[in-house]
Amino acid sequence: MKRNRKRTSRFWLIYAIASAALVIAVMSGLVLFYDFIDAFEESQPQSPAEAAKKYASEISESELFSLLNTTADSLEWRSEEARNETLNGYIEAWRAGGMFCKRSGGSEEEPVYTVISGRREIFSLTLSKTSIGRYGFDAWQVTDRSVSFDGFSIYTVTLPEGSILELNGKVLDDSYIIERDIPYSANPIEASHTDLPCAVTYETELLNAQPTLKARYKEHDLEFSYTDGAYTAKYPASLLYSATVKVPSGASVTVRGTDVSAHYEKVTESAFGGLIAEGLTVPSFDVYTIHGLYAPIDNVNVSLNGTVLQFEESTDGMAQSITVDIGGVSDDTVAKFADDFTRAYFHYTSSGYRNTAENLAAALSYVLNGSELYTRIRDSKVGYDFVTPVTSQVYNRLEVVRMYRLEDSSYVVKLAFDVDHQIYSESRSYKGEISLHIVNVGTYKIANMVIENE
């Protein structure tokens, strides 16, 4: 009996061990089978676009933010606020939904798909076929993912220092300035200035489109030019100065120690314009006209043959004039003759049809017979025969302002005039300068005349 019981116990022990082994074998087989099935199903024909979309749909918001944050760390941001605004914009687009993938590059073996959501490109996926599991099946898998901020750009804006710059409705403060004291002036005579207007350069944050700019400098709206991400506003032309320097020919002119003739062209003109007949040598001027100055010229020195010359300076708005006159003379007899003729001529022209012949003869008595001026004045009588005479004529000013003696002992006399005319109830004022060429032919005569009205 005891021997039979031992045999029975051994049988059940062997049976239990065999059953356990069988269960383990079956379970292992099932695991391998399901692993085989999963690998097989994953390797079944599937487009890379479907694989990309499947992958993108399984990315969580926190995982996306981590990807964005990693990419943002590789960029330079003007401020933490700008960085966060950009990243939050991507997250908001992701939350907006409507996600889809589009092929954006790569090769047939490694296609690249861009994931779009909320009408914004969020990130890119690179795929390739890789072996799945231990059975050698191939399937499309994501091998790389990246966020690109290529749609964003940083722009620079250069404009006069002190301008108010508005970008997309926001006034930029000085924290956006990356460069200061950029010189505007390229004029050699302004090289030593230390207080000329300068430009500054602003740098924008990352923007996904060209900005709308508005800028104002000293009550002047600025206009921008654009090249390759750089905006530039010129200094307002209405704030630039100009200078005309008029000196006797051959004179040397320096401004702040800089030789003007070395950098600017000169125009030589006769001192008396068309007043003097050809064949007579007359003094001439060298004239320099300088535009685009950022300040009036100063520290001017004019010299001729080692002698420092004095000059007259005047301004008219942003225009500056510096003139050195040629040497003058004084002769009371010549001055009186010039004054008498001018009064006689003005009396003739203002008397109109009243005593025209007598007034004309009086004026012509001062003029050189046979000269072009004599003919011109004589032939003007026809016109004055029909002109209404003035009822009163008042000289506010008539004086010789300059007298020159030429090589043939003739004179050029310049007179300034300011005359008021009254014709019944109508008042008229005439101001200007009259230049006379006076010759001596035994007696003084007027050879030519030029009148310049203001």
Secondary structure, 3 states (H helix, E strand, C coil): CHHHHHHHHHHHHHHHHHHHHHHHHHHHHHHHHHHHHHHHHHCCCCCHHHHHHHHHHCCCHHHHHHHHHHHHCCCCCCCHHHHHHHHHHHHHHHHHCCCEEEEEEECCCCEEEEEEECCEEEEEEEEEEEEECCCCEEEEEEEEEECCCCCCECCEEEEECCCEEEECCEECCHHHEEEEEEECCCCHHHCCCCCCCEEEEEECCCECCCCCEEEEECCEECCEEEECCEEEECCCHHHCEEEEEEEECCCEEEECCEEHHHCCCEEEEECCHHHCCCCCCCCEEEEEEEEEECCCCCCEEEEECCEECCCEEEEECCEEEEECCCCCCCCHHHHHHHHHHHHHHHHHHHHCCCCHHHHHHHHHCCECCCCHHHHHHHCCHHHHCCCCCCCEEEEEEEEEEEEEECCCCCEEEEEEEEEEEEECCEEEEEEEEEEEEEEECCCEEEEEEEEEEC
